[in-house]
Amino acid sequence: MRSNEKGPELGQLRTLILGDDRGRVEAMVQLLARAGLQVRRAGSADEALRAWETQSCDLLLVDGSLRGELSVVLPSRRLGARPTARVILLDPQAGADLSAWLGELRACSLQPAVVKLGSPYRVLEEVLPLLDWRVPDADGAAPLDDPETSGDPDPDAVNFVVGLWARRHSGVVQVSSQGLLATIYEGDPIDPESRRALILAMWEGGVTFAAGFTPYGSARIPIAPILWDTILRLQRPELVLRRLDHVLVERGAAARALELPVSDSLRRLLEMPRAHTPLREACERAGISPRELAGPLSALITTGFFMLRPAPAAAESPARAPVEAPPTRPTTPPVNVGTRQLNPPARPAPPHELDGKTSFAATPRPQARSGYFDDISVHSVEAPRRATVDPSHLALLLGRLQKEWERIERADDWTALGVPKGSSPELVSRALERLERRYDDETVREAQNAMLSEISEKLLARVREASKNIRAGRPSGGVLAVPPHQTSFEQGLRALSAKDFHTAARWFHVAREQEPNSSLYAGYLGWAIWNNPQLDLRRRHAKGRELLELADVSGDPVAATQTFLAAVEADSGEHEQAVARVARALRLDPEFGLARALQRRLRDRRVVDED
């Protein structure tokens, strides 16, 4: 819980880390120190106990690498009763019985916690949410959270706020302690890596955001207080409504929302006319309570059916001058309701350096509309469409359609149409019409690109086949369907075969997030990170080897993982270990070509060394 009534600021938490794995402990010390904590490594258990007894330590992190029985090394009688201090055990040893020791700590009014990190680099993500600390305001003044709000933020609320915030901004977020950059574009969903960087930015604080076009202007600003403020207010549906009282949604959102299996009260809200009615008043007319609205509306926004935009004040809205149509060509007819255009708006180029002087080309906001969910066309004449498509937009469109094809190619028919299993025939028909408009878009036809036309035809054929099977009463129930993590893993293998290690690492990371207990995914991710040229050499070698060693001990031996680890050991000068490991890989899979090639290379190196 984060509160302004109690708990120190993050930078005031005096932290000790106790463990016998020096490299692992030092990695956590560096990460926590960069996040702003007063942290140091305890040389021994006695030193940690003395610091605890003299109250010079507020947080004690006990790493699972600490040798000895915890009830003996850290007896509860010496830890004593300190209700405001915390003891957190990281990655306890397998098979260790901790119930008695943890029970003794609870009897001393302590609040012990057990956290499974898997990697020391996850200490920020896993430990900081457990602490009782407050986030200072950007100016160190007013409190961020509402006094009515209590409790830790729900993970879904965190993802919702981060995704919504990213959809309304363009620029680059720099997470200094992790060396991460998250590039976001207004109106576009964010990729998993950028989402992870933004969540880390929330926990760390002090992260800079080089804004391209935001309500704050073009400047470097700390984003953690802004995100925390929004998340804390999301704890109560009534507070959500206060934030949604003066928002507009993009054209066609209501029509698309009505295609979903929404409740009757929410359907009445979406269908009723609301010219200038505040959202709270519209809820009262529709007979829907704020608590009923908050969940469905958040879900609709998260799935991309709505994109919230702030409505400018009346004094800030510029007067519109009458716009005349071009004299030589007629205006383009308005877009059909419910059509999602695939041609994205122009994007500002990301900066090469975040020096505070970088400026972005401002992306103009669409004009405000009068209703909340009404499909109102923009009160200006659209420019005539060009006969050609910008190459950058064409590449983006091609990549987007390829991802959609990979998603639905081997999925079941319900997933291919994007409707819940068992949906009504009317919903299936509307879904097919929407997808036909999407894949047979005017931009696709005008591009005159063979690859684009081919993938568009494949998508159309797949969704039409899915609709036909469902209407005939024999939908494919997953014979060709594969788990999402397997699809991500296959994408990583394709990138790895093309020696695109950066892309491969991102796909393997997605697969491992979906299947965190897979040693195979951990091994391939470690190998891709080890070879990723876009990362710092020392950092990628340390992280890559850590993941490979984790894969080696956390599951059954796999020929690929053993070969990767053998190559890493050979590169580190551990020749004998590499020879033994590659021999083990060949025993597991005698036909594994990479292992045979590595064995020949090691044999040749030994001959050269002997000469």
Helices and strands as residue ranges (DSSP letters): G 10-12, E 14-18, H 22-34, E 38-41, H 45-53, E 59-63, H 70-73, H 76-79, E 86-90, H 99-107, E 113-115, G 120-122, H 123-127, G 128-130, H 155-167, E 171-175, E 180-184, H 192-204, E 208-211, E 220-222, H 224-233, H 237-244, E 247-248, H 253-257, H 264-271, H 279-286, H 290-302, E 309-310, H 391-408, H 413-417, H 425-439, H 442-447, H 450-471, H 484-497, H 501-514, H 519-530, H 537-554, H 559-571, H 575-588, H 593-610
